[in-house]
Amino acid sequence: MVSPNGYDWKVTVMTGTDTERPDWLPTALFPYADQYVHLDGHRVHYVDEGEGPVLLMLHGNPTYSFLYRNIIEGLQDRFRCIALDYPGFGLSEAAPGYDFTPESHARVVELFVDSLGLDGFTPVVQDWGGPIGMWVAARHPERVRALVVGNTWAWPKDDDKRTRWFSAALGGPIGTQLIKGANAFVEVLVPAGVNRVKLSDDVMNAYRGPFPDEASREPTAIFPRELIGSTPFLTQLSESIEVLAAKPTLFVWGDKDIAFTVHDLLEWKRRLPRHRTRVLTGAGHFIQEDAPEEIAADIAAWWDQIVVPSEVGA
């Protein structure tokens, strides 16, 4: 298969369920069937629940499809909720030599969308899921029905002092050792990004599970560096996102996020003018943990009040 950008991809589509699941991800906590598709040497895990309009849920760092479990619960009665794990995250396995960069993840998601034949889908994005999902959406706007955007961005951050500091600190030698040696992204930044609730031991174990040793934590150590390292990718994305300006957009924004602020939200509003905004008061970075019921209700109401009526007579 040759992708639209000319890259030659080896794609073997093998979907199906897998009954084996690690103890750290109990069915009671994540009660969805595990599915897999083999793409370009990767074994990509995903869940696919419900029927109706497709919501494609994309995670950031160091999370995976598990992050969306409670939102899926609230929406699967009327939407087809699909959430995948990037190679090296969750239950997905990366091909040998994979570099775990945002651009590479975006190309895997592009293959995923094509392999499942997803048309009229709505990306639901947060954290690195924003650049990854928006890159795919901007390359295939004809396949995108609407957009749900959480705390994220889709433009270069190399001129932002705080971002440069974070990238240098956690993407440098000391930060990398903390992430790989002590699993710092999971142990420190996941709880710090949740404000309204305290994550249970079972939930924290589910986040720890994919990263039991230094080698498995390599994917989580790449992302901080790429805040600056992926500036060319983010620049390309920023220049292409205007093709999505006419899409109905819902912003669900935690106002206590230490990573993305009201300035990022205002930039999103400028770029995607057909929007409705829901500020999640008191919610931190991981809005899916802090406010899943509100997000699910907001998506359902916005869909009925904005998305469907906007298409009548179109």
Contacts in CASP RR format, 6 or more apart in sequence:
PFRMAT RR
TARGET T0000
AUTHOR 0000-0000-0000
METHOD contacts of the structure
MODEL  1
MVSPNGYDWKVTVMTGTDTERPDWLPTALFPYADQYVHLDGHRVHYVDEG
EGPVLLMLHGNPTYSFLYRNIIEGLQDRFRCIALDYPGFGLSEAAPGYDF
TPESHARVVELFVDSLGLDGFTPVVQDWGGPIGMWVAARHPERVRALVVG
NTWAWPKDDDKRTRWFSAALGGPIGTQLIKGANAFVEVLVPAGVNRVKLS
DDVMNAYRGPFPDEASREPTAIFPRELIGSTPFLTQLSESIEVLAAKPTL
FVWGDKDIAFTVHDLLEWKRRLPRHRTRVLTGAGHFIQEDAPEEIAADIA
AWWDQIVVPSEVGA
1 8 0 8 1.000
1 9 0 8 1.000
1 10 0 8 1.000
1 11 0 8 1.000
2 8 0 8 1.000
2 9 0 8 1.000
3 9 0 8 1.000
3 107 0 8 1.000
3 110 0 8 1.000
3 111 0 8 1.000
4 139 0 8 1.000
5 139 0 8 1.000
7 107 0 8 1.000
9 39 0 8 1.000
9 40 0 8 1.000
9 107 0 8 1.000
9 111 0 8 1.000
10 40 0 8 1.000
10 41 0 8 1.000
11 39 0 8 1.000
11 40 0 8 1.000
11 111 0 8 1.000
11 115 0 8 1.000
12 38 0 8 1.000
12 39 0 8 1.000
12 41 0 8 1.000
13 37 0 8 1.000
13 38 0 8 1.000
13 39 0 8 1.000
13 115 0 8 1.000
14 36 0 8 1.000
14 37 0 8 1.000
14 38 0 8 1.000
15 35 0 8 1.000
15 36 0 8 1.000
15 37 0 8 1.000
15 116 0 8 1.000
16 35 0 8 1.000
16 36 0 8 1.000
17 33 0 8 1.000
17 34 0 8 1.000
17 35 0 8 1.000
18 34 0 8 1.000
18 35 0 8 1.000
18 36 0 8 1.000
21 27 0 8 1.000
21 34 0 8 1.000
21 91 0 8 1.000
22 91 0 8 1.000
22 209 0 8 1.000
24 205 0 8 1.000
24 206 0 8 1.000
24 208 0 8 1.000
24 209 0 8 1.000
25 66 0 8 1.000
25 91 0 8 1.000
25 206 0 8 1.000
25 209 0 8 1.000
26 202 0 8 1.000
29 69 0 8 1.000
29 202 0 8 1.000
29 203 0 8 1.000
29 206 0 8 1.000
30 66 0 8 1.000
30 69 0 8 1.000
30 206 0 8 1.000
32 47 0 8 1.000
32 49 0 8 1.000
32 69 0 8 1.000
32 72 0 8 1.000
33 47 0 8 1.000
33 48 0 8 1.000
33 49 0 8 1.000
34 45 0 8 1.000
34 47 0 8 1.000
34 91 0 8 1.000
35 45 0 8 1.000
35 46 0 8 1.000
35 47 0 8 1.000
35 48 0 8 1.000
36 43 0 8 1.000
36 44 0 8 1.000
36 45 0 8 1.000
36 46 0 8 1.000
37 44 0 8 1.000
37 46 0 8 1.000
37 112 0 8 1.000
37 115 0 8 1.000
37 116 0 8 1.000
38 44 0 8 1.000
39 108 0 8 1.000
39 111 0 8 1.000
39 112 0 8 1.000
39 115 0 8 1.000
40 95 0 8 1.000
40 108 0 8 1.000
40 111 0 8 1.000
41 95 0 8 1.000
42 87 0 8 1.000
42 92 0 8 1.000
42 93 0 8 1.000
42 94 0 8 1.000
42 95 0 8 1.000
42 98 0 8 1.000
42 108 0 8 1.000
43 92 0 8 1.000
43 93 0 8 1.000
44 84 0 8 1.000
44 85 0 8 1.000
44 86 0 8 1.000
44 87 0 8 1.000
44 92 0 8 1.000
44 108 0 8 1.000
44 112 0 8 1.000
45 64 0 8 1.000
45 65 0 8 1.000
45 84 0 8 1.000
45 85 0 8 1.000
45 90 0 8 1.000
45 91 0 8 1.000
45 92 0 8 1.000
46 65 0 8 1.000
46 82 0 8 1.000
46 83 0 8 1.000
46 84 0 8 1.000
46 85 0 8 1.000
46 112 0 8 1.000
47 65 0 8 1.000
47 72 0 8 1.000
47 81 0 8 1.000
47 82 0 8 1.000
47 83 0 8 1.000
48 80 0 8 1.000
48 81 0 8 1.000
48 82 0 8 1.000
49 72 0 8 1.000
49 76 0 8 1.000
49 80 0 8 1.000
49 81 0 8 1.000
49 82 0 8 1.000
50 76 0 8 1.000
50 77 0 8 1.000
50 79 0 8 1.000
50 80 0 8 1.000
50 81 0 8 1.000
51 80 0 8 1.000
52 78 0 8 1.000
52 79 0 8 1.000
52 80 0 8 1.000
53 79 0 8 1.000
53 80 0 8 1.000
53 120 0 8 1.000
53 122 0 8 1.000
53 145 0 8 1.000
53 303 0 8 1.000
54 79 0 8 1.000
54 80 0 8 1.000
54 82 0 8 1.000
54 118 0 8 1.000
54 120 0 8 1.000
54 121 0 8 1.000
54 122 0 8 1.000
54 145 0 8 1.000
55 75 0 8 1.000
55 79 0 8 1.000
55 80 0 8 1.000
55 81 0 8 1.000
55 82 0 8 1.000
55 121 0 8 1.000
55 122 0 8 1.000
55 124 0 8 1.000
55 148 0 8 1.000
55 299 0 8 1.000
56 82 0 8 1.000
56 83 0 8 1.000
56 84 0 8 1.000
56 113 0 8 1.000
56 118 0 8 1.000
56 121 0 8 1.000
56 122 0 8 1.000
56 123 0 8 1.000
56 124 0 8 1.000
56 133 0 8 1.000
57 65 0 8 1.000
57 68 0 8 1.000
57 71 0 8 1.000
57 72 0 8 1.000
57 81 0 8 1.000
57 82 0 8 1.000
57 83 0 8 1.000
57 124 0 8 1.000
58 83 0 8 1.000
58 84 0 8 1.000
58 109 0 8 1.000
58 123 0 8 1.000
58 124 0 8 1.000
58 125 0 8 1.000
58 126 0 8 1.000
58 129 0 8 1.000
58 130 0 8 1.000
58 132 0 8 1.000
58 133 0 8 1.000
59 65 0 8 1.000
59 67 0 8 1.000
59 68 0 8 1.000
59 83 0 8 1.000
59 85 0 8 1.000
59 86 0 8 1.000
59 89 0 8 1.000
59 126 0 8 1.000
59 127 0 8 1.000
59 128 0 8 1.000
59 129 0 8 1.000
60 67 0 8 1.000
60 126 0 8 1.000
60 127 0 8 1.000
60 128 0 8 1.000
60 129 0 8 1.000
60 132 0 8 1.000
60 223 0 8 1.000
61 127 0 8 1.000
61 128 0 8 1.000
61 185 0 8 1.000
61 219 0 8 1.000
61 220 0 8 1.000
61 223 0 8 1.000
61 224 0 8 1.000
62 89 0 8 1.000
62 185 0 8 1.000
62 186 0 8 1.000
62 189 0 8 1.000
62 190 0 8 1.000
62 207 0 8 1.000
62 211 0 8 1.000
62 219 0 8 1.000
62 220 0 8 1.000
62 223 0 8 1.000
63 89 0 8 1.000
63 127 0 8 1.000
63 190 0 8 1.000
63 207 0 8 1.000
63 286 0 8 1.000
64 85 0 8 1.000
64 86 0 8 1.000
64 89 0 8 1.000
64 90 0 8 1.000
64 91 0 8 1.000
64 92 0 8 1.000
64 210 0 8 1.000
65 83 0 8 1.000
65 84 0 8 1.000
65 85 0 8 1.000
65 90 0 8 1.000
66 90 0 8 1.000
66 206 0 8 1.000
66 207 0 8 1.000
67 83 0 8 1.000
67 286 0 8 1.000
67 288 0 8 1.000
67 289 0 8 1.000
68 81 0 8 1.000
68 83 0 8 1.000
68 124 0 8 1.000
68 288 0 8 1.000
70 288 0 8 1.000
70 289 0 8 1.000
70 292 0 8 1.000
70 293 0 8 1.000
70 296 0 8 1.000
71 81 0 8 1.000
71 124 0 8 1.000
71 288 0 8 1.000
71 292 0 8 1.000
71 295 0 8 1.000
71 296 0 8 1.000
71 299 0 8 1.000
72 81 0 8 1.000
72 83 0 8 1.000
73 292 0 8 1.000
73 296 0 8 1.000
74 292 0 8 1.000
74 293 0 8 1.000
74 296 0 8 1.000
75 81 0 8 1.000
75 296 0 8 1.000
75 299 0 8 1.000
75 300 0 8 1.000
78 300 0 8 1.000
79 299 0 8 1.000
82 116 0 8 1.000
82 118 0 8 1.000
82 121 0 8 1.000
84 92 0 8 1.000
84 109 0 8 1.000
84 112 0 8 1.000
85 91 0 8 1.000
85 92 0 8 1.000
86 92 0 8 1.000
86 100 0 8 1.000
86 105 0 8 1.000
86 108 0 8 1.000
86 109 0 8 1.000
86 132 0 8 1.000
86 219 0 8 1.000
87 93 0 8 1.000
87 94 0 8 1.000
87 95 0 8 1.000
87 98 0 8 1.000
87 100 0 8 1.000
87 105 0 8 1.000
87 108 0 8 1.000
87 219 0 8 1.000
88 94 0 8 1.000
88 98 0 8 1.000
88 100 0 8 1.000
88 210 0 8 1.000
88 216 0 8 1.000
88 219 0 8 1.000
89 210 0 8 1.000
89 219 0 8 1.000
90 209 0 8 1.000
90 210 0 8 1.000
91 210 0 8 1.000
94 100 0 8 1.000
94 219 0 8 1.000
98 104 0 8 1.000
99 222 0 8 1.000
100 218 0 8 1.000
100 219 0 8 1.000
100 222 0 8 1.000
100 223 0 8 1.000
101 222 0 8 1.000
101 226 0 8 1.000
101 230 0 8 1.000
101 233 0 8 1.000
102 128 0 8 1.000
102 131 0 8 1.000
102 132 0 8 1.000
102 223 0 8 1.000
102 226 0 8 1.000
102 230 0 8 1.000
102 233 0 8 1.000
103 135 0 8 1.000
103 230 0 8 1.000
103 233 0 8 1.000
105 128 0 8 1.000
105 132 0 8 1.000
106 131 0 8 1.000
106 132 0 8 1.000
106 133 0 8 1.000
106 135 0 8 1.000
106 136 0 8 1.000
106 233 0 8 1.000
109 132 0 8 1.000
109 133 0 8 1.000
109 136 0 8 1.000
110 135 0 8 1.000
110 136 0 8 1.000
110 139 0 8 1.000
110 140 0 8 1.000
113 121 0 8 1.000
113 136 0 8 1.000
113 140 0 8 1.000
113 143 0 8 1.000
118 143 0 8 1.000
119 143 0 8 1.000
120 143 0 8 1.000
120 144 0 8 1.000
120 145 0 8 1.000
121 143 0 8 1.000
121 144 0 8 1.000
121 145 0 8 1.000
122 144 0 8 1.000
122 145 0 8 1.000
122 146 0 8 1.000
122 147 0 8 1.000
122 148 0 8 1.000
123 130 0 8 1.000
123 133 0 8 1.000
123 134 0 8 1.000
123 136 0 8 1.000
123 137 0 8 1.000
123 144 0 8 1.000
123 147 0 8 1.000
123 148 0 8 1.000
124 148 0 8 1.000
124 299 0 8 1.000
125 132 0 8 1.000
125 133 0 8 1.000
125 134 0 8 1.000
125 147 0 8 1.000
125 148 0 8 1.000
125 149 0 8 1.000
125 150 0 8 1.000
125 152 0 8 1.000
126 149 0 8 1.000
126 150 0 8 1.000
126 151 0 8 1.000
126 152 0 8 1.000
126 286 0 8 1.000
126 287 0 8 1.000
126 288 0 8 1.000
127 151 0 8 1.000
127 152 0 8 1.000
127 259 0 8 1.000
127 285 0 8 1.000
128 152 0 8 1.000
128 223 0 8 1.000
129 152 0 8 1.000
130 149 0 8 1.000
130 150 0 8 1.000
130 152 0 8 1.000
130 153 0 8 1.000
130 154 0 8 1.000
131 152 0 8 1.000
131 153 0 8 1.000
131 154 0 8 1.000
131 230 0 8 1.000
131 233 0 8 1.000
131 234 0 8 1.000
131 237 0 8 1.000
134 154 0 8 1.000
134 237 0 8 1.000
134 241 0 8 1.000
134 244 0 8 1.000
135 233 0 8 1.000
135 236 0 8 1.000
135 237 0 8 1.000
135 240 0 8 1.000
137 144 0 8 1.000
137 147 0 8 1.000
137 244 0 8 1.000
138 237 0 8 1.000
138 240 0 8 1.000
138 241 0 8 1.000
138 243 0 8 1.000
138 244 0 8 1.000
139 240 0 8 1.000
141 243 0 8 1.000
141 244 0 8 1.000
141 247 0 8 1.000
144 244 0 8 1.000
144 247 0 8 1.000
145 247 0 8 1.000
145 307 0 8 1.000
146 247 0 8 1.000
146 248 0 8 1.000
146 249 0 8 1.000
146 250 0 8 1.000
146 303 0 8 1.000
146 307 0 8 1.000
147 244 0 8 1.000
147 247 0 8 1.000
147 248 0 8 1.000
147 249 0 8 1.000
147 250 0 8 1.000
147 272 0 8 1.000
148 249 0 8 1.000
148 250 0 8 1.000
148 252 0 8 1.000
148 299 0 8 1.000
149 249 0 8 1.000
149 250 0 8 1.000
149 251 0 8 1.000
149 252 0 8 1.000
149 268 0 8 1.000
149 272 0 8 1.000
150 251 0 8 1.000
150 252 0 8 1.000
150 253 0 8 1.000
150 254 0 8 1.000
150 287 0 8 1.000
151 253 0 8 1.000
151 254 0 8 1.000
151 257 0 8 1.000
151 259 0 8 1.000
151 260 0 8 1.000
151 264 0 8 1.000
151 284 0 8 1.000
151 285 0 8 1.000
151 287 0 8 1.000
152 260 0 8 1.000
152 264 0 8 1.000
153 260 0 8 1.000
153 264 0 8 1.000
153 267 0 8 1.000
153 268 0 8 1.000
154 234 0 8 1.000
154 237 0 8 1.000
154 238 0 8 1.000
154 241 0 8 1.000
154 268 0 8 1.000
154 271 0 8 1.000
155 234 0 8 1.000
155 235 0 8 1.000
155 237 0 8 1.000
155 238 0 8 1.000
155 241 0 8 1.000
155 267 0 8 1.000
156 231 0 8 1.000
156 234 0 8 1.000
156 235 0 8 1.000
156 238 0 8 1.000
157 163 0 8 1.000
157 164 0 8 1.000
157 227 0 8 1.000
157 228 0 8 1.000
157 231 0 8 1.000
157 234 0 8 1.000
158 164 0 8 1.000
158 228 0 8 1.000
158 231 0 8 1.000
163 227 0 8 1.000
163 228 0 8 1.000
164 228 0 8 1.000
166 224 0 8 1.000
166 227 0 8 1.000
167 224 0 8 1.000
167 225 0 8 1.000
167 226 0 8 1.000
167 227 0 8 1.000
167 228 0 8 1.000
167 229 0 8 1.000
168 228 0 8 1.000
169 175 0 8 1.000
169 224 0 8 1.000
170 176 0 8 1.000
170 178 0 8 1.000
170 179 0 8 1.000
170 185 0 8 1.000
170 224 0 8 1.000
170 225 0 8 1.000
171 221 0 8 1.000
171 224 0 8 1.000
171 225 0 8 1.000
172 224 0 8 1.000
172 225 0 8 1.000
175 184 0 8 1.000
175 221 0 8 1.000
175 224 0 8 1.000
176 221 0 8 1.000
176 225 0 8 1.000
178 184 0 8 1.000
179 185 0 8 1.000
179 217 0 8 1.000
179 220 0 8 1.000
179 221 0 8 1.000
179 224 0 8 1.000
180 214 0 8 1.000
180 217 0 8 1.000
180 218 0 8 1.000
180 221 0 8 1.000
181 214 0 8 1.000
181 217 0 8 1.000
183 208 0 8 1.000
183 211 0 8 1.000
183 217 0 8 1.000
185 217 0 8 1.000
185 220 0 8 1.000
185 221 0 8 1.000
186 204 0 8 1.000
186 207 0 8 1.000
186 208 0 8 1.000
186 211 0 8 1.000
186 220 0 8 1.000
187 208 0 8 1.000
190 199 0 8 1.000
190 204 0 8 1.000
190 207 0 8 1.000
190 286 0 8 1.000
191 198 0 8 1.000
191 199 0 8 1.000
191 204 0 8 1.000
192 258 0 8 1.000
192 285 0 8 1.000
193 257 0 8 1.000
193 258 0 8 1.000
193 284 0 8 1.000
193 285 0 8 1.000
193 286 0 8 1.000
194 284 0 8 1.000
194 285 0 8 1.000
194 286 0 8 1.000
194 289 0 8 1.000
194 290 0 8 1.000
195 256 0 8 1.000
195 282 0 8 1.000
195 283 0 8 1.000
195 284 0 8 1.000
195 290 0 8 1.000
196 282 0 8 1.000
196 283 0 8 1.000
196 284 0 8 1.000
196 290 0 8 1.000
196 291 0 8 1.000
197 289 0 8 1.000
197 290 0 8 1.000
199 207 0 8 1.000
199 289 0 8 1.000
203 289 0 8 1.000
210 216 0 8 1.000
211 217 0 8 1.000
211 220 0 8 1.000
241 271 0 8 1.000
241 272 0 8 1.000
242 271 0 8 1.000
244 272 0 8 1.000
245 271 0 8 1.000
245 272 0 8 1.000
245 273 0 8 1.000
245 274 0 8 1.000
246 274 0 8 1.000
247 272 0 8 1.000
247 274 0 8 1.000
248 274 0 8 1.000
248 275 0 8 1.000
248 302 0 8 1.000
248 306 0 8 1.000
248 307 0 8 1.000
248 310 0 8 1.000
249 268 0 8 1.000
249 272 0 8 1.000
249 274 0 8 1.000
249 275 0 8 1.000
249 276 0 8 1.000
250 275 0 8 1.000
250 276 0 8 1.000
250 277 0 8 1.000
250 278 0 8 1.000
250 298 0 8 1.000
250 299 0 8 1.000
250 302 0 8 1.000
250 306 0 8 1.000
251 265 0 8 1.000
251 268 0 8 1.000
251 269 0 8 1.000
251 275 0 8 1.000
251 276 0 8 1.000
251 277 0 8 1.000
251 278 0 8 1.000
252 278 0 8 1.000
252 280 0 8 1.000
252 287 0 8 1.000
252 291 0 8 1.000
252 294 0 8 1.000
252 295 0 8 1.000
252 298 0 8 1.000
252 299 0 8 1.000
253 265 0 8 1.000
253 277 0 8 1.000
253 278 0 8 1.000
253 279 0 8 1.000
253 280 0 8 1.000
253 287 0 8 1.000
254 279 0 8 1.000
254 280 0 8 1.000
254 281 0 8 1.000
254 282 0 8 1.000
254 283 0 8 1.000
254 284 0 8 1.000
254 285 0 8 1.000
254 287 0 8 1.000
254 290 0 8 1.000
254 291 0 8 1.000
255 262 0 8 1.000
255 279 0 8 1.000
255 280 0 8 1.000
255 281 0 8 1.000
255 282 0 8 1.000
255 283 0 8 1.000
255 284 0 8 1.000
256 282 0 8 1.000
256 283 0 8 1.000
256 284 0 8 1.000
257 283 0 8 1.000
257 284 0 8 1.000
257 285 0 8 1.000
257 287 0 8 1.000
258 284 0 8 1.000
258 285 0 8 1.000
259 285 0 8 1.000
260 285 0 8 1.000
265 277 0 8 1.000
268 275 0 8 1.000
269 275 0 8 1.000
269 277 0 8 1.000
274 310 0 8 1.000
276 302 0 8 1.000
276 306 0 8 1.000
278 294 0 8 1.000
278 295 0 8 1.000
278 298 0 8 1.000
280 287 0 8 1.000
280 290 0 8 1.000
280 291 0 8 1.000
280 294 0 8 1.000
280 295 0 8 1.000
282 290 0 8 1.000
283 290 0 8 1.000
283 291 0 8 1.000
284 290 0 8 1.000
287 295 0 8 1.000
288 295 0 8 1.000
END
